[in-house]
Amino acid sequence: MNELNELRDQAYENSLIYKEKTKRIHDSKIKNRVFNVGDRVLLFNSRLKIFSGKLKTRWTGPFTVTQVFPYGTVELSRTDRPNFKVNGHRLKHYFGGDIPPMVVPDLQTFPMDN
């Protein structure tokens, strides 16, 4: 019985060590992004999984940050839509330039030269 108790205690300690290591690895992969009011950002659209294609972009925007809440919540605005709140992990900074369209237009075919 004593050996079983010792084995159980060792297994419990090993599981705690494993959980701490996996948490440390997970937390190291989270990017700490800081957003300020007035920043322009792109929003990751995670709902494109059903009809996703190779040429579709999963980022929409740009949006403007209107308010930053604690714990990573950010309020976004656009001129033609009402404000809404999102998790800051779904955002990345927008530095300008053109955003590719949601769908790439059909390619034109040209006749072969003989």
Backbone hydrogen bonds, N-H to C=O, Kabsch-Sander energy under -0.5 kcal/mol:
donor,donor_aa,acceptor,acceptor_aa,energy
5,N,1,M,-2.2
6,E,2,N,-2.3
7,L,3,E,-2.6
8,R,4,L,-2.4
9,D,5,N,-2.3
10,Q,6,E,-2.4
11,A,7,L,-2.3
12,Y,8,R,-2.2
13,E,9,D,-2.3
14,N,10,Q,-2.6
15,S,11,A,-2.2
16,L,12,Y,-1.8
17,I,13,E,-2.2
18,Y,14,N,-2.4
19,K,15,S,-2.4
20,E,16,L,-2.2
21,K,17,I,-2.2
22,T,18,Y,-2.4
23,K,19,K,-2.1
24,R,20,E,-2.1
25,I,21,K,-2.3
26,H,22,T,-2.5
27,D,23,K,-2.8
28,S,24,R,-1.6
29,K,25,I,-0.9
29,K,26,H,-0.8
30,I,26,H,-0.5
30,I,27,D,-0.7
33,R,31,K,-1.1
35,F,33,R,-0.5
38,G,65,V,-2.8
39,D,36,N,-1.9
41,V,63,F,-2.4
42,L,92,K,-2.8
43,L,60,T,-3.1
44,F,90,R,-2.9
45,N,58,R,-3.9
46,S,44,F,-0.8
48,L,45,N,-0.7
50,I,47,R,-0.5
56,K,53,G,-1.0
60,T,43,L,-2.9
63,F,41,V,-2.9
64,T,77,S,-2.3
65,V,39,D,-2.5
66,T,75,E,-2.6
67,Q,75,E,-1.2
69,F,73,T,-3.0
72,G,69,F,-0.7
73,T,70,P,-1.0
74,V,86,V,-2.8
75,E,67,Q,-3.1
76,L,74,V,-0.5
76,L,84,F,-3.2
77,S,64,T,-1.9
78,R,81,R,-0.8
81,R,78,R,-0.9
84,F,76,L,-1.9
86,V,74,V,-2.6
88,G,72,G,-2.3
90,R,87,N,-1.8
91,L,88,G,-1.3
92,K,42,L,-1.6
94,Y,40,R,-2.8
95,F,93,H,-0.5
